[in-house]
Amino acid sequence: MSHKFKLRQQVRMVQGGFSDRLTSSGDTFEIVQLMPEDRSGEASYRIRSRMGDRAVRESEIAAIF
């Protein structure tokens, strides 16, 4: 599987979980690293916002147009 998003692309979170309490749905993130696929074969990314860095799966983010 190839990566859908590119380095330095602006994205937002599309779904939150328990660990996302400090992240509001309006936060903008920047792709800072393309990471290997996880065990399920889904591409992963390292993203950065003003709150810090985090790792996410491709299904957890969407492009900002």
GROMACS elastic network, one bead per residue, 0.5 to 0.9 nm:
[ bonds ]
;  ai    aj funct       b0    kb
    1    37     6  0.76649   500
    1    41     6  0.68628   500
    1    42     6  0.71193   500
    1    43     6  0.68967   500
    2    37     6  0.87845   500
    2    42     6  0.89150   500
    2    43     6  0.69989   500
    3     6     6  0.73003   500
    3    34     6  0.74503   500
    3    35     6  0.89168   500
    3    37     6  0.89670   500
    3    42     6  0.88562   500
    3    43     6  0.58814   500
    3    44     6  0.79374   500
    3    45     6  0.87574   500
    3    58     6  0.79223   500
    4    43     6  0.81350   500
    4    58     6  0.75634   500
    5     8     6  0.89840   500
    5     9     6  0.67672   500
    5    11     6  0.86645   500
    5    31     6  0.77319   500
    5    34     6  0.84658   500
    5    45     6  0.87057   500
    5    58     6  0.81607   500
    5    62     6  0.87801   500
    5    63     6  0.76741   500
    6     9     6  0.55642   500
    6    31     6  0.68687   500
    6    32     6  0.87956   500
    6    33     6  0.86936   500
    6    34     6  0.77030   500
    7    10     6  0.88469   500
    7    30     6  0.77558   500
    7    31     6  0.51057   500
    7    32     6  0.56910   500
    7    33     6  0.63932   500
    7    34     6  0.70823   500
    8    30     6  0.54401   500
    8    32     6  0.59433   500
    8    33     6  0.85362   500
    9    29     6  0.82812   500
    9    30     6  0.55915   500
    9    31     6  0.54788   500
    9    32     6  0.83494   500
    9    63     6  0.75839   500
    9    64     6  0.83196   500
   10    28     6  0.66029   500
   10    29     6  0.56273   500
   10    31     6  0.66069   500
   10    62     6  0.87377   500
   10    63     6  0.63038   500
   10    64     6  0.58223   500
   10    65     6  0.83976   500
   11    27     6  0.87966   500
   11    28     6  0.59664   500
   11    29     6  0.52188   500
   11    30     6  0.61475   500
   11    31     6  0.73703   500
   11    47     6  0.85622   500
   11    61     6  0.62232   500
   11    62     6  0.53873   500
   11    64     6  0.51689   500
   11    65     6  0.87552   500
   12    25     6  0.73588   500
   12    26     6  0.72213   500
   12    27     6  0.63716   500
   12    28     6  0.52116   500
   12    29     6  0.58589   500
   12    30     6  0.85576   500
   12    60     6  0.84886   500
   12    61     6  0.54743   500
   12    62     6  0.54783   500
   12    63     6  0.65332   500
   12    64     6  0.66905   500
   13    16     6  0.72159   500
   13    23     6  0.87758   500
   13    24     6  0.87366   500
   13    25     6  0.63571   500
   13    26     6  0.81571   500
   13    27     6  0.76710   500
   13    28     6  0.80240   500
   13    29     6  0.81114   500
   13    60     6  0.57838   500
   13    62     6  0.64182   500
   14    25     6  0.75040   500
   14    59     6  0.79400   500
   14    60     6  0.54590   500
   14    61     6  0.52604   500
   14    62     6  0.62847   500
   15    20     6  0.89763   500
   15    25     6  0.81797   500
   15    59     6  0.86710   500
   15    60     6  0.58651   500
   15    61     6  0.76883   500
   16    19     6  0.77349   500
   16    20     6  0.55366   500
   16    21     6  0.79598   500
   16    23     6  0.83123   500
   16    24     6  0.89440   500
   16    25     6  0.80263   500
   16    60     6  0.80479   500
   17    20     6  0.53390   500
   17    21     6  0.75965   500
   18    21     6  0.63965   500
   19    22     6  0.77231   500
   19    23     6  0.86725   500
   20    23     6  0.52073   500
   20    24     6  0.78296   500
   21    24     6  0.74136   500
   22    51     6  0.83719   500
   23    26     6  0.82458   500
   23    27     6  0.68232   500
   23    51     6  0.79084   500
   24    27     6  0.56789   500
   25    28     6  0.85436   500
   27    49     6  0.72826   500
   27    50     6  0.85287   500
   28    48     6  0.84475   500
   28    49     6  0.63129   500
   28    50     6  0.85155   500
   28    64     6  0.82925   500
   29    47     6  0.58914   500
   29    48     6  0.52058   500
   29    50     6  0.81765   500
   29    53     6  0.88814   500
   30    46     6  0.85627   500
   30    47     6  0.53862   500
   30    48     6  0.52553   500
   30    49     6  0.66149   500
   31    34     6  0.75423   500
   31    45     6  0.67361   500
   31    46     6  0.61450   500
   31    48     6  0.66392   500
   32    45     6  0.75777   500
   32    46     6  0.56570   500
   32    47     6  0.54412   500
   32    48     6  0.66350   500
   32    53     6  0.88204   500
   33    44     6  0.88194   500
   33    45     6  0.57215   500
   33    47     6  0.70215   500
   34    43     6  0.80545   500
   34    44     6  0.65410   500
   34    46     6  0.65362   500
   35    38     6  0.87458   500
   35    43     6  0.69434   500
   35    44     6  0.50497   500
   35    45     6  0.50818   500
   35    46     6  0.68897   500
   35    55     6  0.86265   500
   36    41     6  0.88032   500
   36    42     6  0.85112   500
   36    43     6  0.62371   500
   36    44     6  0.61021   500
   36    45     6  0.80673   500
   37    40     6  0.74872   500
   37    41     6  0.50923   500
   37    42     6  0.50676   500
   37    44     6  0.57349   500
   37    57     6  0.85846   500
   38    41     6  0.53098   500
   38    42     6  0.55545   500
   38    43     6  0.65360   500
   38    44     6  0.68415   500
   38    57     6  0.81555   500
   39    42     6  0.74662   500
   40    43     6  0.89690   500
   42    57     6  0.66614   500
   42    58     6  0.66727   500
   42    59     6  0.80282   500
   43    56     6  0.88176   500
   43    57     6  0.60476   500
   43    58     6  0.55529   500
   43    59     6  0.85501   500
   44    55     6  0.70381   500
   44    56     6  0.56758   500
   44    58     6  0.56140   500
   44    59     6  0.88924   500
   45    54     6  0.83490   500
   45    55     6  0.56381   500
   45    56     6  0.54504   500
   45    57     6  0.63186   500
   45    58     6  0.70479   500
   46    53     6  0.68133   500
   46    54     6  0.56731   500
   46    56     6  0.64528   500
   46    57     6  0.89580   500
   47    52     6  0.84049   500
   47    53     6  0.55908   500
   47    54     6  0.55403   500
   47    55     6  0.62282   500
   47    56     6  0.73204   500
   48    51     6  0.76360   500
   48    52     6  0.55738   500
   48    54     6  0.65528   500
   48    55     6  0.89295   500
   49    52     6  0.53196   500
   49    53     6  0.64585   500
   49    54     6  0.87222   500
   50    53     6  0.84618   500
   56    59     6  0.82009   500
   56    60     6  0.63505   500
   56    61     6  0.75968   500
   57    60     6  0.54895   500
   57    61     6  0.73813   500
   58    61     6  0.58303   500
   58    62     6  0.80749   500
   59    62     6  0.77698   500
